[in-house]
Amino acid sequence: MGSWVVVRGAKLFDGKGGVLERSVVVVSPDGRVRDVGSEGSVEVPGSGDVLEVYAEGMTIMPGLIDAHMHLSGLRTGETIKEPLLTPYETLVARAVKDLEALADAGFTTVVDAGGLIALGLKAAVDEGTVRGPRIVAAGPPLSQTFGHGDEHYLPVEYVDLRTSKLSNAFKGLICDGVDECRKAARYALRVGADFIKIFTSGGVMSQRDRPEYTQFTPEEIEAIVYEARAAGRFVHAHAEGARGIVNALLGGVKVVAHADMIDEEGVELAKERGAVVVPTLAVSEHIVSYGRELGLPEWAIEKEAELSKYHVENVRRAYRAGVKLATGTDFWGGLKAFKHGENALEVVLFVEKLGMSPVEALTSATSKAAEAAGLRDVGTVEKGKVADLILVDGDPTSDVRTLLSKDRIKLVMKGGKILKNTLGKERVEQGRT
């Protein structure tokens, strides 16, 4: 059994929009929040090993969640050449370092929205071999032939995970027609997918299609959703074009990523069906700002430049209409851009570009992102919930840019276990009460 942890005096953001100026949070040795509230209203342990944290001037809140990213191990924008020339084992080793950087930045859960590395590293994180956030992984994504997940620049027999001779972090499953889609969904589940990722439109980082192209028929989407639900899981769709978004929502997709061209019909459907939209503003910002410098294909930069003219405006309209939005960066790794550990940029962009208040943006990065991850037991600081907590030196409920500095993330706890602790001795007291 571990120790009790009692955090006293911090400002509390509860993940649902609630703020308490001075709080006490008690974490039990089983890794759950035993009690939370104001001083005097919370029952603290009367015996046992207790770690007391005195957190005046700090903010305690749920761990951050990136609801759409990739553990690829890439370090450049050359997303065609680098995966072909870099040993797979090197990519995995880099991804381990990315997980450590994410933990240090206050992320306690990440949603890997398509890729093979996360599936393997998930068990290593769960057993404690690798220090990092909880991984919710899609594994191989599903794409139609000539879809966003079809690597058009490779021979077709090298693209599908089931036939490929290449080790590549982004390998997916190519399927056409209802029966093939059912089988591909079942294959993804067989290899351990926590949810199923599909592409219902073209995109930026695929060579020969465009974001407005629709992909998968409504019948194919419904078949995949059926298989996911039959196994107690959900479907997360890459959808940039307006019709691809609508088709995804009509087919029962729970999470819509990107949503660059979402229109009034898509907004109303998302609200009606309770879907979560993850707009991935950060990756768009980086492609436009750094794309040429980092070697992204010219066709990708040109498409992103077109989308950037109305992406923010469309998502802002969805936010004002009441669509649930969650933070996700679509970062895949990198050095100057797309770098894991800098994922709090998405929270900042929700404030600066969408017009959210800091508390709204933090809610999108915690409880709403937990919903996008399919998790019910994290994302809030509540009695009985899993203790995924971070302690921030400062007040992100007033200024979310506080989260951009790893040095200000003083304590990171995942399931009651401490992933990071840079609190000074004057803040911490270990003893028996």
N, C-alpha and C positions, 0 to 999 in steps of 0.2 A: 504494500500500500504506500502511496505517496503522501505528501503533506497536504494539509489544508492551506489555502491561500486566501488572505483577506486583504483587499485593496481599499484603502480609506482615503477620503477627501477629494477624489477626482471628480471632475464634471463628468456626468454620464450621458452618452447618447445611446439610446436603447435599440437602434436599428429600425424602429417603426415610426420615427419622427418625434419621439419624446426626449426631452432634455431635463436633467436634474442637476442643479448647480453643485451640490456636494453629495456624494454617494458613498455607500459601502457595498462592495460586491464580495460575496463569499463563494469560493470554489471548493468543492469537496474532493477527497482523494480519488473518487471515481470519475473525475473529469467533467462534472456537471456544475452548473450554477446552483448552489444550495439556497442562496437568498440574495436579494438585491433591493436596495431602497435607501432611504435617508438614515443618517446616524440616529440610533436609538430605536429605529423600527425594524432593524435587522438582527436576526439571531446569529451570533458568532459562536464558533466552537468553544466549549468549556474545557476541553482536554484534547491531547494529541499533539503531534508535531504541527506547528503553525508557522507559515511564512507571512509576516505582516509587511505590507507595502504602504508607505505613506506617500500619497500621490497628489498633494496639494499643487495647484497650478497646472495639472495635467488633465487629459481627457481619456476616459475609458470607454471603449466602444467595441462592437463586434469586429472580428477580423474582416479585412477587405476580401472581396471575391471578384475575380476576373471571369466573366461568364462566357467569354469567347476568345480563346487564344490557342497557340500551338507550341508544343515542346518539340521543336524540329532540330535544334542544335545548329542552325544556320547562323552565320556571322556577317553576311553581306547581303546586298540586294540582288545578287546574281542567282536568282532562285532556280534557274535552269542548270547552269554550269556547276554551281557549288554542290548540289546533292549528287551529281554524277561523279565528281572527282574526289569528294571527301569520304574517307572510310566511315562506314556506318557506326563503328565503335567510337570513333572520334565525335560523331554527332551525339551519341548517347552520353559520352563524358561531358560534353558541353551542356547538354540538357540538365545534367545533375547540378552543374554550377548555376544554371538559370533558376532551378528550384530553390537553391540556397539564397540567391539574390531576391527572389520573390518573397521568401519567408522574412528576410531582413527588412523588406519594404512594407511588411504588415499584411501580406496576403496569406490567408489560412486555407483558402480553397481556390482552385483554378479549374476551369472547364476547358479541356482540350477538345476542340471542335473538329477533329479529324487528323489522324496520324497514328503511327505505330509505336513510336517511342514511349508515349505516355502510358500505353497499356502495360508495357513491361516495367516501367518505373513505378507504377502505382503500387505494386506489391512491395517494392523496396522501400517506398515511403511509409506504407502502412506498418511494416515490420520494424521501422526505425533505422534501417541501414542507410537511407538517404534522408537528410534533413530538408524538409520542404513542406509546402502546403498540401492539403488533401487534394487528390486528383480525381476528377470526374471525367471519364474518357469515352469518346465516341469510337475510337479505333478506326478501322477503314471506312471512309465515307462512301456513299452510294451516288453514282453519276450515270446518266445515260451516255451512250456513244455520242460523241460530239457534244459533250456537256462540260461544265466548268471543272469537273474532276477528271476529265479525260485529258491527259497530257499530250496535246495535239502534236507536239514536236518529236514524240517518240514513236517507234513502231508499235502498233496496237497490241501486239503480244507481250510488250514490256510494260504495259500500263496497269493491267489488272493484277492485284495482289496474288490471285490464284494461279497466274500463268507467268508472272514476271521473273526475269533472270537478274533483275537489279534490286539491290537493297536500297530502299528510299523511304524516308520518314513519312512521305505524303502518299504512299500507295493506297489506292482505293479499290472499289468494286464497280465494274461496268455492267449495267443491266438494262435490258430493253424489253418492254412488255410486262404484263402483270405477273406472269409466272416467274420470270427471271428476277423481277424486283422482290418477290416473296422470298425466293431462294437466297438472294444477296442479303436481305435483311436478316434472315436466319443465320447466314454465315457470320455476319457482323456480331450477332448475339453469341454465336458459338465461340468466337475468339475473345469474348469478354466485354463487349460494349456495354457501357452504362446507359447509353441512349443511342439513337440512330441519327446520323448526320446525312442529309441529302442536299442536292442542289436543284432548286426549282427555277433558277434563271441562270443566264450567263454571268460573267463577271469581269473584273479588272485583270486579274492575274492568270487568265486563260487566253491562249494566243488567238484563236480563230472565232470565238463567239463574242457576243456583246451583252452588256448587263440587261438590256431590254428583251433579249431572246427568252422565251419560255422553255423550260426543260422539265421532263416527266409530264405525262398526261395526268389529268385528275384521277383516273382509275389507278394508275401506277402509284401515285401518292397515297391514295386511300389504302391500297394493299400494304404498303410499307407501314403506314400508321397502324393498321390492324395488327400486323405482326409485332410491332413494338408494344402496343397495348396488351396484347395477349401474353407478353412476357413481363408485364408490369413496368414498362419503360415508356419513353416518349420520343418524339421526333423533333429535331432541331434543323431548320432549313436555312441554307444560304439562299437569300432571295433579295435581289436588287431591283429588278424590273417590276413595274406595277402589277402586271398580270401574273408574274411568278409569285408575288406576295399573296395575291388573292387566291390563286390556286392552292398554295400551301395552306392558307387558313381554312379554305373550304374543305380541304382534305383532312383536317384535324391536327395539323402541326401545332405544337405548343409554343415553340420558340422560333422567332424570325430574326435572322441576323442580317445586318447591314441596312436593308429597307431604304436604300437611297431614293427610290422613285415611288415611295408609298403615296397613294392617292386617297381621295375621300372614301372610296369603297374599302380600301385596305384598312384605313383608320377605323371605320365603323365595324368591320369584321373583327379586327383585333380587340376592340372594346367588347363587342358582343360575346366573343368566345373566350375572353380572359387570357389571351395570348400575351407573351412577353416579347418585346422588341429590344434587340441589342444592336444599337446603331453603329458601333465601332468607329467612332469619330477619330480616334487617335491614329489608327493606321492610315486613314485618308489624309490626315494632316502631314504625316511623315512621308507618304509617297509623293505628295505634291512638293514638299519642302526639300527632300533629300534624294528623290528617286534617281535623277541623272547622276548625281555625285556618287551614289552607291552602286550604280550599274544595273538598275532595274530595266527590263526590256522597254523599248520606246513605246510599243503598243500599249503597255500597261499604264505608263505615265500619261499618255494621251487620253485614255479612257477615264482615268481618275480625274484629270483636269476637267473633263466634261461633266462628270458626276458632281464634282465639288461645287458647281454653280448652284445646285438646288438641293443637295443632300441635307445640309443643316436646316434649310428652310422647311423641307418636308417633315423632318423629324421634329422640329420645333412645333409644327402644326399638330403632329400626333401627340406630343406632350401636352399641349394646351387643350386638346380634346379629351385627355384623360387616359390615353394608352399607357400601359405599364412599360416603363423603360428600365433596363438593367445595364450596368457598365460592363463592357468587354472591349479589349483593345485590338484584337486580331494580330497582336505582335507574335512574331515567330522566333525571336532572338535577334541578335545583331550587336553592333558596337556603338555606332553613332545614332542609329535609329532602330525602331522596332525592338528595343532592348528590354528584356525582362528585368524587373526591378524598378522600372520607371513607369509601371502600368497605372499608377495613380493619376497620370495625365488625363485619363478618360474622365475621372471625377471632376477635374478642373474644367475640362471642356464642356461638361454638362452644365456647369455654372456659367462659364464665359460665352458659350455659343448658343445654348438652348434657353438660357435665362432662368434656370432653376435656382432656388435658394440653396445655400450650402447644406442645410438639413435635408432637403429633397434629394440632392445629389448623393449624399451619404446613404440615404435610404435605398437609392438605386444601386449602390455599391455593396449593400449588405442584405437586407431582407428580400428585396426584389431580385437581386442577383442570385440569392439562395433558391428562390422559386425557379429561376431560369436553369439552375443546376439540378433541379428535381430533389432538393434537400429540404426537409421540414424541421430539422432539429438544430440548424445553425442559422446565422444571419441576424439574430437578436440576442440581447442580454435579458433573459427572463429566467425566472425560477424553473428549474428542471431541464433547461436547454443545455446542449453541449457547450462547454466553456471554450469557445473560440473567441479570444479577446485580444485587443491590443491597447497599449497605454501610450498615448501621444503627448509629447512635451509641447503644449500649446493647445489651441482651441480650433479644431477643424470645423466645428459648427458655426464659426464666424469666418474662417478663412481656410478653404480646402487646400490651398497651396501648401499648407503646413505638411500635408501628407507626401509632398514631393521630396522631402528630405529624409533619407533613411536614418540619419543621426537623431531625428526627433521621434522615431519609432523606438521607444525605450524597452518595451516588453511585448513579446509576442507569445501567445499561448494557444495551442491547438488541442482540443479535447482535454484540457487541463494540464497538458505537458508543455513545458517552456521551451520554445524554439529559439528565443533570443532574449537576453537580459543584459542591458547596459546601464541599469540603474546604479547609482552610487551607493556605497555602504550606508550612507546616512538615510537612504530611503527604504532600506530593507532590514528587517529584524527577524532572525530565525530563532525559534525557541519553543518551549512547551508552556502552555498556559494552564 
